Amino acid sequence: MATSGIIDTPKASTFNTVATTSNTSTTSSSDIGADQDKFMKLLITQLKNQDPLNPMDNAAMTSQLAQLSTVTGINKVNATLESLRTDQASAQSMNAVSLIGKGVLVAGKGVELSTSTDAAGVKTSSSVFGVDLASPAETVDISIMDKTGKVVRTMSMKNVDVGTYPITWDGTTDDKTAAEAGSYTFSVKAVSTGKTLTDATQLQLAAVASVSTGAAGVKLNTSLGHFTMAEIKEVL
């Protein structure tokens, strides 16, 4: 969902985007061939030095050849899985880079209210936050509070299905006055069949400044900290 004129995205002087470089350590066909050569040399040596009066039976030889085939097959499967893992990591890095400069919703209870003035000198306020519901709710009540903990604005949604819901606030309070620009917090109470749900998650807007990769995987570096791709609930 694209939101225009709402997200106040901080601009970094330099985006330290780390491009993904894959050092794939897969088992090559030459390695598999070398293993086969070693096995066959050992088998031939065993046959040459066997007891003529008690030679290896066909069942034993077939069993060893079957083991070779099994090991070779496992090596090929491992190589394929490693290749798929590398391709997936590369694709995830490319997707993450495309998020630089955009706003994302992550777990958090903060609300940043910003103001802007148009050419006519009219001031407008706006903010974006969100709610993630893991269970459907009959009612979802949202309370926005100032730094003192005083509730300045309440919102409500009815018959809400499972999903992520971005919410905008124009800075208007419950008494129809304009709230001052700055930092606020909010709480969510989702109710179904008279019971308060415990799987409703508050979502805060964060601006993606850069992307980094490492042993822990791809990380989005935002104005609120570092997040994995799995922690991003929605891109705005």
MDAnalysis code that builds the backbone (N, CA, C; Angstrom):
import MDAnalysis as mda
import numpy as np

u = mda.Universe.empty(708, n_residues=236, atom_resindex=np.repeat(np.arange(236), 3), trajectory=True)
u.add_TopologyAttr("name", ["N", "CA", "C"] * 236)
u.add_TopologyAttr("resid", np.arange(1, 237))
u.add_TopologyAttr("resname", ["MET", "ALA", "THR", "SER", "GLY", "ILE", "ILE", "ASP", "THR", "PRO", "LYS", "ALA", "SER", "THR", "PHE", "ASN", "THR", "VAL", "ALA", "THR", "THR", "SER", "ASN", "THR", "SER", "THR", "THR", "SER", "SER", "SER", "ASP", "ILE", "GLY", "ALA", "ASP", "GLN", "ASP", "LYS", "PHE", "MET", "LYS", "LEU", "LEU", "ILE", "THR", "GLN", "LEU", "LYS", "ASN", "GLN", "ASP", "PRO", "LEU", "ASN", "PRO", "MET", "ASP", "ASN", "ALA", "ALA", "MET", "THR", "SER", "GLN", "LEU", "ALA", "GLN", "LEU", "SER", "THR", "VAL", "THR", "GLY", "ILE", "ASN", "LYS", "VAL", "ASN", "ALA", "THR", "LEU", "GLU", "SER", "LEU", "ARG", "THR", "ASP", "GLN", "ALA", "SER", "ALA", "GLN", "SER", "MET", "ASN", "ALA", "VAL", "SER", "LEU", "ILE", "GLY", "LYS", "GLY", "VAL", "LEU", "VAL", "ALA", "GLY", "LYS", "GLY", "VAL", "GLU", "LEU", "SER", "THR", "SER", "THR", "ASP", "ALA", "ALA", "GLY", "VAL", "LYS", "THR", "SER", "SER", "SER", "VAL", "PHE", "GLY", "VAL", "ASP", "LEU", "ALA", "SER", "PRO", "ALA", "GLU", "THR", "VAL", "ASP", "ILE", "SER", "ILE", "MET", "ASP", "LYS", "THR", "GLY", "LYS", "VAL", "VAL", "ARG", "THR", "MET", "SER", "MET", "LYS", "ASN", "VAL", "ASP", "VAL", "GLY", "THR", "TYR", "PRO", "ILE", "THR", "TRP", "ASP", "GLY", "THR", "THR", "ASP", "ASP", "LYS", "THR", "ALA", "ALA", "GLU", "ALA", "GLY", "SER", "TYR", "THR", "PHE", "SER", "VAL", "LYS", "ALA", "VAL", "SER", "THR", "GLY", "LYS", "THR", "LEU", "THR", "ASP", "ALA", "THR", "GLN", "LEU", "GLN", "LEU", "ALA", "ALA", "VAL", "ALA", "SER", "VAL", "SER", "THR", "GLY", "ALA", "ALA", "GLY", "VAL", "LYS", "LEU", "ASN", "THR", "SER", "LEU", "GLY", "HIS", "PHE", "THR", "MET", "ALA", "GLU", "ILE", "LYS", "GLU", "VAL", "LEU"])
u.atoms.positions = np.array([
    [0.851, -1.194, 0.000],
    [0.000, 0.000, 0.000],
    [0.874, 1.225, 0.000],
    [0.680, 2.082, -0.927],
    [1.485, 3.312, -1.023],
    [0.763, 4.429, -0.314],
    [1.489, 5.198, 0.487],
    [0.915, 6.321, 1.208],
    [1.679, 7.562, 0.838],
    [1.013, 8.549, 0.293],
    [1.671, 9.762, -0.199],
    [1.459, 10.903, 0.764],
    [2.538, 11.642, 1.030],
    [2.442, 12.833, 1.860],
    [2.285, 12.552, 3.324],
    [2.571, 11.313, 3.754],
    [2.385, 10.964, 5.158],
    [3.696, 10.568, 5.795],
    [4.476, 9.805, 5.069],
    [5.694, 9.262, 5.661],
    [6.797, 10.300, 5.610],
    [7.350, 10.600, 6.764],
    [8.477, 11.534, 6.840],
    [9.740, 10.705, 6.898],
    [10.333, 10.432, 5.737],
    [11.462, 9.521, 5.653],
    [12.766, 10.264, 5.806],
    [13.569, 9.947, 6.833],
    [14.852, 10.618, 6.989],
    [15.807, 10.218, 5.881],
    [16.564, 11.174, 5.391],
    [17.512, 10.907, 4.319],
    [18.916, 10.789, 4.883],
    [19.545, 9.666, 4.639],
    [20.921, 9.483, 5.080],
    [21.843, 10.065, 4.023],
    [22.971, 10.644, 4.480],
    [23.898, 11.243, 3.525],
    [24.465, 10.190, 2.602],
    [24.671, 9.022, 3.142],
    [25.163, 7.921, 2.330],
    [24.455, 6.662, 2.759],
    [23.832, 5.983, 1.848],
    [23.188, 4.724, 2.176],
    [24.243, 3.634, 2.111],
    [24.501, 3.030, 3.265],
    [25.530, 1.990, 3.320],
    [24.905, 0.654, 2.972],
    [24.544, 0.538, 1.736],
    [23.909, -0.687, 1.294],
    [24.964, -1.726, 0.992],
    [24.831, -2.825, 1.635],
    [25.796, -3.896, 1.445],
    [25.231, -4.872, 0.442],
    [25.855, -4.988, -0.712],
    [25.361, -5.908, -1.723],
    [25.709, -7.329, -1.314],
    [24.832, -8.223, -1.674],
    [25.019, -9.619, -1.309],
    [26.048, -10.259, -2.222],
    [27.037, -10.891, -1.614],
    [28.010, -11.655, -2.386],
    [27.957, -13.076, -1.893],
    [27.682, -13.986, -2.776],
    [27.487, -15.373, -2.388],
    [28.750, -16.164, -2.640],
    [29.312, -16.733, -1.576],
    [30.451, -17.625, -1.692],
    [29.934, -19.043, -1.561],
    [29.497, -19.609, -2.669],
    [28.835, -20.898, -2.637],
    [29.855, -22.010, -2.527],
    [29.664, -22.844, -1.507],
    [30.571, -23.980, -1.301],
    [29.803, -25.257, -1.571],
    [29.485, -25.514, -2.825],
    [28.744, -26.702, -3.194],
    [29.686, -27.794, -3.643],
    [29.190, -29.000, -3.615],
    [29.976, -30.145, -4.060],
    [29.905, -30.211, -5.570],
    [31.009, -30.004, -6.246],
    [31.032, -29.978, -7.703],
    [31.033, -31.391, -8.252],
    [30.724, -31.477, -9.539],
    [30.708, -32.784, -10.191],
    [32.091, -33.418, -10.183],
    [33.149, -32.586, -10.226],
    [34.509, -33.140, -10.205],
    [34.806, -33.779, -8.856],
    [34.273, -33.179, -7.777],
    [34.469, -33.767, -6.450],
    [33.777, -35.112, -6.354],
    [32.534, -35.162, -6.904],
    [31.790, -36.427, -6.868],
    [32.528, -37.485, -7.683],
    [33.049, -37.059, -8.850],
    [33.798, -38.011, -9.672],
    [35.038, -38.522, -8.966],
    [35.711, -37.650, -8.210],
    [36.907, -38.064, -7.470],
    [36.548, -39.094, -6.408],
    [35.414, -38.892, -5.734],
    [34.975, -39.859, -4.728],
    [34.692, -41.212, -5.372],
    [34.071, -41.181, -6.557],
    [33.794, -42.443, -7.259],
    [35.077, -43.161, -7.640],
    [36.071, -42.388, -8.119],
    [37.354, -42.989, -8.490],
    [38.022, -43.643, -7.289],
    [37.998, -42.969, -6.135],
    [38.591, -43.523, -4.923],
    [37.902, -44.817, -4.524],
    [36.565, -44.796, -4.611],
    [35.815, -45.985, -4.217],
    [36.153, -47.155, -5.131],
    [36.179, -46.898, -6.451],
    [36.463, -47.984, -7.387],
    [37.879, -48.518, -7.206],
    [38.853, -47.636, -6.904],
    [40.230, -48.101, -6.671],
    [40.288, -49.007, -5.444],
    [39.570, -48.603, -4.378],
    [39.544, -49.431, -3.173],
    [38.885, -50.777, -3.442],
    [37.776, -50.739, -4.230],
    [37.077, -51.991, -4.541],
    [37.951, -52.921, -5.376],
    [38.643, -52.346, -6.394],
    [39.523, -53.171, -7.232],
    [40.673, -53.750, -6.410],
    [41.244, -52.929, -5.534],
    [42.320, -53.409, -4.658],
    [41.821, -54.537, -3.767],
    [40.603, -54.404, -3.262],
    [40.019, -55.440, -2.414],
    [39.837, -56.746, -3.192],
    [39.373, -56.602, -4.449],
    [39.172, -57.787, -5.281],
    [40.504, -58.484, -5.599],
    [41.556, -57.671, -5.879],
    [42.862, -58.244, -6.201],
    [43.460, -58.991, -5.017],
    [43.194, -58.514, -3.817],
    [43.826, -59.097, -2.637],
    [42.900, -60.010, -1.840],
    [41.778, -60.387, -2.428],
    [40.863, -61.274, -1.697],
    [41.402, -62.698, -1.672],
    [40.911, -63.461, -0.764],
    [41.307, -64.861, -0.623],
    [40.691, -65.665, -1.764],
    [41.510, -66.273, -2.617],
    [40.949, -67.036, -3.749],
    [40.015, -68.151, -3.290],
    [40.268, -68.680, -2.087],
    [39.430, -69.763, -1.595],
    [38.147, -69.253, -0.940],
    [38.108, -67.944, -0.674],
    [36.913, -67.359, -0.052],
    [36.656, -65.989, -0.676],
    [36.315, -65.964, -1.964],
    [36.156, -64.674, -2.668],
    [34.909, -63.924, -2.189],
    [34.903, -62.633, -2.496],
    [33.741, -61.806, -2.156],
    [32.543, -62.284, -2.968],
    [31.405, -62.442, -2.283],
    [30.220, -62.877, -3.027],
    [29.562, -61.691, -3.730],
    [28.676, -62.051, -4.658],
    [28.031, -61.013, -5.462],
    [27.186, -60.067, -4.608],
    [26.584, -60.584, -3.551],
    [25.716, -59.753, -2.710],
    [26.520, -58.646, -2.026],
    [27.730, -58.999, -1.550],
    [28.567, -58.008, -0.879],
    [29.010, -56.921, -1.852],
    [29.387, -57.343, -3.065],
    [29.820, -56.362, -4.060],
    [28.661, -55.441, -4.460],
    [27.489, -56.056, -4.652],
    [26.309, -55.244, -5.006],
    [25.977, -54.248, -3.909],
    [26.130, -54.690, -2.657],
    [25.850, -53.823, -1.517],
    [26.793, -52.614, -1.512],
    [28.068, -52.858, -1.789],
    [29.035, -51.751, -1.804],
    [28.761, -50.783, -2.947],
    [28.394, -51.336, -4.107],
    [28.065, -50.463, -5.225],
    [26.816, -49.623, -4.927],
    [25.864, -50.239, -4.228],
    [24.653, -49.505, -3.847],
    [24.992, -48.379, -2.876],
    [25.929, -48.636, -1.961],
    [26.360, -47.592, -1.025],
    [27.002, -46.423, -1.769],
    [27.807, -46.751, -2.800],
    [28.419, -45.700, -3.598],
    [27.349, -44.846, -4.271],
    [26.349, -45.507, -4.840],
    [25.273, -44.783, -5.514],
    [24.515, -43.891, -4.536],
    [24.284, -44.416, -3.316],
    [23.559, -43.636, -2.304],
    [24.341, -42.387, -1.902],
    [25.646, -42.572, -1.644],
    [26.481, -41.442, -1.240],
    [26.551, -40.401, -2.346],
    [26.693, -40.854, -3.586],
    [26.745, -39.931, -4.718],
    [25.447, -39.135, -4.827],
    [24.316, -39.839, -4.656],
    [23.018, -39.163, -4.725],
    [22.851, -38.128, -3.636],
    [23.286, -38.464, -2.424],
    [23.189, -37.524, -1.299],
    [24.036, -36.280, -1.560],
    [25.228, -36.492, -2.109],
    [26.094, -35.349, -2.419],
    [25.444, -34.415, -3.437],
    [24.777, -35.003, -4.436],
    [24.115, -34.188, -5.446],
    [22.944, -33.416, -4.841],
    [22.184, -34.078, -3.962],
    [21.061, -33.401, -3.301],
    [21.566, -32.245, -2.436],
    [22.655, -32.488, -1.702],
    [23.227, -31.425, -0.864],
    [23.682, -30.238, -1.710],
    [24.276, -30.541, -2.857],
    [24.729, -29.461, -3.738],
    [23.546, -28.652, -4.256],
    [22.453, -29.345, -4.598],
    [21.263, -28.651, -5.091],
    [20.645, -27.789, -4.006],
    [20.544, -28.321, -2.788],
    [19.973, -27.556, -1.678],
    [20.812, -26.322, -1.362],
    [22.124, -26.463, -1.405],
    [23.002, -25.325, -1.136],
    [22.835, -24.247, -2.201],
    [22.669, -24.679, -3.449],
    [22.454, -23.732, -4.535],
    [21.135, -22.986, -4.351],
    [20.085, -23.721, -3.946],
    [18.786, -23.084, -3.709],
    [18.857, -22.103, -2.545],
    [19.603, -22.465, -1.495],
    [19.735, -21.575, -0.341],
    [20.440, -20.283, -0.733],
    [21.469, -20.419, -1.545],
    [22.205, -19.238, -1.995],
    [21.336, -18.347, -2.867],
    [20.573, -18.967, -3.768],
    [19.689, -18.192, -4.642],
    [18.625, -17.460, -3.820],
    [18.106, -18.129, -2.792],
    [17.090, -17.506, -1.949],
    [17.665, -16.312, -1.185],
    [18.871, -16.479, -0.658],
    [19.514, -15.382, 0.068],
    [19.764, -14.197, -0.850],
    [20.175, -14.467, -2.102],
    [20.426, -13.397, -3.059],
    [19.130, -12.661, -3.397],
    [18.044, -13.415, -3.587],
    [16.757, -12.798, -3.902],
    [16.261, -11.950, -2.733],
    [16.467, -12.449, -1.518],
    [16.036, -11.696, -0.338],
    [16.822, -10.389, -0.220],
    [18.102, -10.423, -0.529],
    [18.916, -9.214, -0.474],
    [18.435, -8.181, -1.490],
    [18.100, -8.641, -2.691],
    [17.621, -7.726, -3.720],
    [16.290, -7.104, -3.312],
    [15.411, -7.909, -2.714],
    [14.131, -7.379, -2.246],
    [14.345, -6.346, -1.145],
    [15.296, -6.617, -0.265],
    [15.562, -5.697, 0.837],
    [16.096, -4.363, 0.319],
    [16.990, -4.406, -0.670],
    [17.566, -3.176, -1.220],
    [16.472, -2.293, -1.819],
    [15.446, -2.916, -2.398],
    [14.369, -2.136, -3.018],
    [13.541, -1.373, -1.987],
    [13.718, -1.682, -0.697],
    [12.952, -1.007, 0.355],
    [13.640, 0.259, 0.876],
    [14.865, 0.499, 0.446],
    [15.583, 1.684, 0.929],
    [14.810, 2.949, 0.559],
    [14.613, 3.811, 1.542],
    [13.879, 5.046, 1.329],
    [12.384, 4.925, 1.551],
    [11.918, 3.710, 1.842],
    [10.487, 3.509, 2.043],
    [10.165, 3.375, 3.539],
    [8.887, 3.499, 3.850],
    [8.425, 3.309, 5.212],
    [7.894, 1.900, 5.395],
    [8.166, 1.298, 6.534],
    [7.685, -0.052, 6.837],
    [7.051, -0.058, 8.222],
    [6.122, -0.978, 8.421],
    [5.499, -1.139, 9.721],
    [6.133, -2.321, 10.447],
    [6.630, -2.054, 11.653],
    [7.249, -3.081, 12.494],
    [6.620, -2.994, 13.887],
    [6.853, -3.999, 14.690],
    [6.289, -4.008, 16.035],
    [6.773, -2.800, 16.833],
    [5.850, -2.079, 17.429],
    [6.187, -0.889, 18.207],
    [4.937, -0.109, 18.537],
    [5.010, 0.727, 19.550],
    [3.827, 1.463, 19.995],
    [3.965, 2.977, 19.826],
    [4.942, 3.418, 19.063],
    [5.157, 4.847, 18.886],
    [4.372, 5.430, 17.719],
    [4.017, 6.683, 17.839],
    [3.353, 7.443, 16.775],
    [4.062, 8.787, 16.643],
    [4.550, 9.097, 15.455],
    [5.214, 10.376, 15.215],
    [4.275, 11.274, 14.404],
    [3.818, 12.347, 15.025],
    [2.930, 13.289, 14.349],
    [3.760, 14.423, 13.760],
    [3.676, 14.594, 12.450],
    [4.433, 15.644, 11.766],
    [3.476, 16.654, 11.140],
    [3.945, 17.878, 10.962],
    [3.134, 18.921, 10.341],
    [3.828, 19.460, 9.105],
    [3.042, 19.921, 8.159],
    [3.587, 20.526, 6.945],
    [2.711, 21.706, 6.553],
    [3.293, 22.632, 5.817],
    [2.567, 23.828, 5.388],
    [2.552, 23.896, 3.872],
    [1.367, 24.059, 3.290],
    [1.272, 24.115, 1.834],
    [1.545, 25.530, 1.324],
    [1.412, 25.718, 0.029],
    [1.727, 27.010, -0.596],
    [0.810, 28.123, -0.103],
    [-0.384, 27.749, 0.340],
    [-1.340, 28.752, 0.822],
    [-1.154, 29.064, 2.294],
    [-0.155, 28.424, 2.904],
    [0.109, 28.672, 4.319],
    [-0.751, 27.856, 5.260],
    [-1.446, 26.846, 4.720],
    [-2.308, 26.002, 5.554],
    [-1.492, 24.849, 6.125],
    [-1.565, 24.668, 7.425],
    [-0.826, 23.605, 8.094],
    [-1.671, 22.333, 8.172],
    [-1.042, 21.216, 7.888],
    [-1.703, 19.922, 8.019],
    [-0.811, 18.988, 8.821],
    [-1.421, 18.109, 9.566],
    [-0.687, 17.140, 10.380],
    [-1.032, 15.730, 9.915],
    [-0.078, 14.838, 10.049],
    [-0.327, 13.460, 9.637],
    [0.631, 12.510, 10.339],
    [0.190, 11.282, 10.503],
    [1.030, 10.228, 11.068],
    [0.484, 8.891, 10.596],
    [1.343, 7.885, 10.613],
    [0.950, 6.538, 10.209],
    [1.435, 5.554, 11.260],
    [0.584, 4.635, 11.629],
    [0.959, 3.508, 12.488],
    [0.090, 2.339, 12.064],
    [-0.007, 1.290, 12.838],
    [-0.799, 0.158, 12.378],
    [-1.110, -0.852, 13.451],
    [-1.942, -1.820, 13.063],
    [-2.345, -2.915, 13.947],
    [-2.287, -4.213, 13.154],
    [-1.753, -5.248, 13.761],
    [-1.716, -6.577, 13.140],
    [-2.562, -7.517, 13.979],
    [-3.558, -8.138, 13.364],
    [-4.458, -9.048, 14.067],
    [-4.216, -10.480, 13.614],
    [-3.925, -11.342, 14.564],
    [-3.756, -12.762, 14.265],
    [-5.075, -13.510, 14.376],
    [-6.079, -12.862, 14.951],
    [-7.417, -13.438, 15.101],
    [-8.437, -12.369, 14.740],
    [-9.581, -12.752, 14.168],
    [-10.609, -11.762, 13.867],
    [-11.179, -11.154, 15.143],
    [-11.555, -9.895, 15.068],
    [-12.065, -9.192, 16.248],
    [-13.377, -8.497, 15.912],
    [-14.263, -8.469, 16.889],
    [-15.530, -7.756, 16.709],
    [-15.311, -6.251, 16.831],
    [-14.435, -5.863, 17.750],
    [-14.092, -4.449, 17.908],
    [-12.598, -4.307, 18.161],
    [-12.023, -3.245, 17.620],
    [-10.624, -2.901, 17.877],
    [-10.598, -1.438, 18.291],
    [-10.273, -1.183, 19.553],
    [-10.230, 0.172, 20.081],
    [-8.784, 0.642, 20.183],
    [-8.518, 1.823, 19.667],
    [-7.164, 2.391, 19.645],
    [-7.165, 3.695, 20.428],
    [-6.202, 3.827, 21.315],
    [-6.062, 5.041, 22.123],
    [-4.685, 5.638, 21.885],
    [-4.647, 6.905, 21.471],
    [-3.388, 7.609, 21.258],
    [-3.135, 8.518, 22.458],
    [-1.943, 8.426, 23.022],
    [-1.616, 9.154, 24.247],
    [-0.417, 10.070, 24.045],
    [-0.425, 11.194, 24.786],
    [0.714, 12.109, 24.734],
    [1.794, 11.650, 25.699],
    [2.835, 12.474, 25.870],
    [3.968, 12.083, 26.713],
    [3.592, 11.897, 28.180],
    [2.498, 12.536, 28.610],
    [2.065, 12.410, 30.013],
    [1.176, 11.197, 30.227],
    [0.830, 10.507, 29.146],
    [-0.052, 9.361, 29.250],
    [-1.520, 9.700, 29.080],
    [-1.813, 10.954, 28.820],
    [-3.193, 11.383, 28.622],
    [-3.673, 10.966, 27.234],
    [-4.876, 10.397, 27.169],
    [-5.455, 9.986, 25.892],
    [-5.943, 11.228, 25.149],
    [-5.424, 11.441, 23.946],
    [-5.811, 12.619, 23.165],
    [-6.728, 12.268, 21.998],
    [-6.682, 11.006, 21.580],
    [-7.544, 10.601, 20.460],
    [-7.866, 9.114, 20.587],
    [-9.131, 8.777, 20.352],
    [-9.562, 7.385, 20.333],
    [-10.135, 7.051, 18.966],
    [-9.881, 5.835, 18.516],
    [-10.405, 5.349, 17.233],
    [-10.972, 3.957, 17.457],
    [-11.840, 3.534, 16.553],
    [-12.442, 2.211, 16.710],
    [-12.717, 1.596, 15.342],
    [-12.523, 0.281, 15.262],
    [-12.854, -0.487, 14.053],
    [-13.781, -1.629, 14.443],
    [-14.704, -1.973, 13.554],
    [-15.686, -3.015, 13.832],
    [-15.533, -4.185, 12.859],
    [-15.746, -5.401, 13.403],
    [-15.739, -6.626, 12.589],
    [-14.499, -6.691, 11.695],
    [-13.354, -6.793, 12.326],
    [-12.071, -6.758, 11.629],
    [-11.534, -8.177, 11.429],
    [-11.179, -8.496, 10.195],
    [-10.621, -9.815, 9.889],
    [-9.135, -9.875, 10.239],
    [-8.582, -11.066, 10.143],
    [-7.147, -11.254, 10.367],
    [-6.366, -10.483, 9.311],
    [-5.292, -9.821, 9.729],
    [-4.473, -9.092, 8.776],
    [-3.777, -7.895, 9.392],
    [-3.047, -7.165, 8.541],
    [-2.324, -5.966, 8.957],
    [-3.073, -4.737, 8.443],
    [-3.263, -3.759, 9.334],
    [-4.053, -2.580, 8.986],
    [-3.273, -1.298, 9.281],
    [-2.815, -0.599, 8.236],
    [-2.208, 0.724, 8.447],
    [-3.293, 1.715, 8.875],
    [-2.957, 2.609, 9.780],
    [-3.910, 3.590, 10.290],
    [-3.279, 4.970, 10.201],
    [-4.050, 5.930, 9.743],
    [-3.568, 7.311, 9.660],
    [-4.268, 8.165, 10.706],
    [-3.547, 9.134, 11.200],
    [-4.091, 10.095, 12.165],
    [-3.747, 11.491, 11.662],
    [-4.775, 12.323, 11.553],
    [-4.570, 13.682, 11.026],
    [-4.218, 14.690, 12.109],
    [-3.967, 14.211, 13.335],
    [-3.573, 15.110, 14.408],
    [-4.730, 15.743, 15.153],
    [-5.961, 15.404, 14.761],
    [-7.128, 15.950, 15.450],
    [-7.383, 15.178, 16.735],
    [-7.634, 15.886, 17.826],
    [-7.918, 15.237, 19.111],
    [-9.409, 14.975, 19.244],
    [-9.774, 14.282, 20.325],
    [-11.187, 13.980, 20.554],
    [-12.020, 15.235, 20.781],
    [-11.397, 16.303, 21.261],
    [-12.142, 17.549, 21.479],
    [-12.040, 18.497, 20.279],
    [-11.649, 17.910, 19.114],
    [-11.626, 18.627, 17.832],
    [-10.553, 19.716, 17.739],
    [-9.564, 19.674, 18.594],
    [-8.443, 20.602, 18.500],
    [-7.276, 19.906, 17.811],
    [-6.284, 20.679, 17.415],
    [-5.115, 20.111, 16.726],
    [-4.036, 19.755, 17.746],
    [-3.574, 18.537, 17.691],
    [-2.496, 18.103, 18.581],
    [-1.169, 18.662, 18.090],
    [-0.262, 18.882, 19.006],
    [1.060, 19.397, 18.640],
    [1.881, 18.296, 17.975],
    [2.720, 18.692, 17.052],
    [3.613, 17.734, 16.405],
    [4.576, 17.160, 17.437],
    [4.915, 15.914, 17.277],
    [5.838, 15.278, 18.213],
    [5.576, 13.796, 18.367],
    [6.113, 13.255, 19.434],
    [6.030, 11.811, 19.669],
    [4.851, 11.474, 20.573],
    [4.131, 10.435, 20.181],
    [3.007, 9.918, 20.946],
    [3.137, 8.400, 21.026],
    [2.317, 7.797, 21.854],
    [2.230, 6.344, 21.924],
    [0.773, 5.946, 21.751],
    [0.554, 4.667, 21.482],
    [-0.828, 4.211, 21.348],
    [-0.978, 2.791, 21.890],
    [-2.193, 2.465, 22.269],
    [-2.513, 1.124, 22.761],
    [-3.660, 0.557, 21.944],
    [-3.752, -0.759, 21.913],
    [-4.786, -1.442, 21.138],
    [-5.503, -2.449, 22.022],
    [-6.817, -2.456, 21.936],
    [-7.620, -3.450, 22.642],
    [-8.569, -4.098, 21.638],
    [-8.296, -5.362, 21.321],
    [-9.128, -6.109, 20.382],
    [-9.995, -7.089, 21.170],
    [-11.287, -7.108, 20.867],
    [-12.233, -7.932, 21.613],
    [-13.020, -8.817, 20.658],
    [-13.201, -10.091, 21.057],
    [-14.009, -11.032, 20.291],
    [-14.803, -11.896, 21.258],
    [-16.102, -11.993, 21.036],
    [-17.022, -12.742, 21.904],
    [-16.850, -12.375, 23.379],
    [-16.645, -11.102, 23.623],
    [-16.539, -10.603, 24.988],
    [-15.186, -10.793, 25.640],
    [-14.226, -11.366, 24.916],
    [-12.903, -11.614, 25.494],
    [-11.858, -10.752, 24.779],
    [-10.915, -10.222, 25.555],
    [-9.830, -9.418, 24.982],
    [-8.793, -10.337, 24.339],
    [-8.482, -10.101, 23.082],
    [-7.505, -10.918, 22.369],
    [-6.086, -10.542, 22.789],
    [-5.232, -11.535, 22.856],
    [-3.841, -11.298, 23.260],
    [-2.883, -11.316, 22.068],
    [-3.404, -11.529, 20.865],
    [-2.535, -11.622, 19.685],
    [-2.671, -10.425, 18.748],
    [-3.126, -9.300, 19.284],
    [-3.154, -8.056, 18.508],
    [-1.840, -7.317, 18.739],
    [-1.138, -6.995, 17.660],
    [0.187, -6.387, 17.757],
    [0.165, -4.939, 17.281],
    [0.754, -4.052, 18.087],
    [0.888, -2.647, 17.689],
    [2.043, -2.514, 16.693],
    [1.855, -1.685, 15.678],
    [2.866, -1.498, 14.638],
    [3.253, -0.036, 14.527],
    [4.557, 0.195, 14.436],
    [5.094, 1.547, 14.357],
    [5.768, 1.758, 13.005],
    [5.705, 2.973, 12.499],
    [6.331, 3.294, 11.217],
    [7.829, 3.504, 11.387],
    [8.608, 2.874, 10.499],
    [10.062, 3.054, 10.485],
    [10.503, 3.339, 9.064],
    [11.521, 4.158, 8.909],
    [12.059, 4.496, 7.589],
    [13.323, 3.688, 7.333],
    [13.369, 2.984, 6.206],
    [14.528, 2.151, 5.862],
    [15.628, 3.032, 5.273],
    [16.786, 3.021, 5.918],
    [17.912, 3.842, 5.462],
    [18.939, 3.039, 4.679],
    [19.147, 1.780, 5.048],
    [20.147, 0.962, 4.363],
    [19.887, -0.506, 4.651],
    [20.667, -1.350, 4.001],
    [20.540, -2.803, 4.144],
    [21.915, -3.386, 4.402],
    [21.986, -4.352, 5.297],
    [23.260, -5.030, 5.567],
    [23.050, -6.532, 5.542],
    [24.111, -7.259, 5.218],
    [24.062, -8.716, 5.195],
    [25.193, -9.267, 6.049],
    [24.976, -10.456, 6.574],
    [25.992, -11.082, 7.411],
    [25.584, -12.492, 7.756],
    [26.240, -13.053, 8.767],
    [25.951, -14.425, 9.175],
    [24.507, -14.580, 9.644],
    [23.943, -13.506, 10.187],
    [22.559, -13.553, 10.682],
    [21.547, -13.325, 9.569],
    [21.994, -13.093, 8.343],
    [21.086, -12.874, 7.229],
    [20.957, -11.405, 6.881],
    [19.918, -11.084, 6.140],
    [19.683, -9.713, 5.690],
    [19.029, -8.898, 6.805],
    [19.538, -7.698, 7.018],
    [18.995, -6.794, 8.030],
    [18.647, -5.453, 7.385],
    [17.471, -4.928, 7.757],
    [17.086, -3.591, 7.339],
    [17.463, -2.619, 8.442],
    [18.255, -1.626, 8.114],
    [18.660, -0.616, 9.082],
    [17.693, 0.566, 8.975],
    [16.919, 0.784, 10.022],
    [15.866, 1.792, 9.991],
    [16.074, 2.841, 11.067],
    [15.170, 3.799, 11.085],
    [15.216, 4.852, 12.099],
    [14.919, 4.322, 13.490],
    [14.398, 3.098, 13.578],
    [14.079, 2.496, 14.882],
    [15.036, 1.377, 15.274],
    [15.969, 1.029, 14.397],
    [16.891, -0.065, 14.692],
    [16.981, -1.031, 13.530],
    [17.438, -2.239, 13.815],
    [17.655, -3.254, 12.789],
    [16.536, -4.288, 12.818],
    [16.040, -4.650, 11.640],
    [14.946, -5.612, 11.539],
    [15.218, -6.595, 10.405],
    [14.760, -7.830, 10.594],
    [14.835, -8.820, 9.520],
    [13.640, -8.638, 8.595],
    [13.708, -9.252, 7.430],
    [12.598, -9.162, 6.493],
    [11.330, -9.762, 7.098],
    [11.480, -10.810, 7.912],
    [10.319, -11.463, 8.513],
    [9.611, -10.553, 9.521],
    [10.326, -9.563, 10.051],
    [9.732, -8.662, 11.042],
    [8.970, -7.505, 10.400],
    [9.079, -7.373, 9.082],
    [8.358, -6.304, 8.379],
    [6.930, -6.779, 8.116],
    [5.963, -6.078, 8.675],
    [4.557, -6.468, 8.519],
    [3.938, -5.868, 7.264],
    [4.366, -4.673, 6.888],
    [3.822, -4.049, 5.670],
    [4.760, -2.957, 5.198],
    [4.803, -2.800, 3.874],
    [5.602, -1.741, 3.264],
    [4.645, -0.659, 2.771],
    [4.931, 0.579, 3.102],
    [4.064, 1.687, 2.716],
    [4.682, 2.501, 1.566],
])
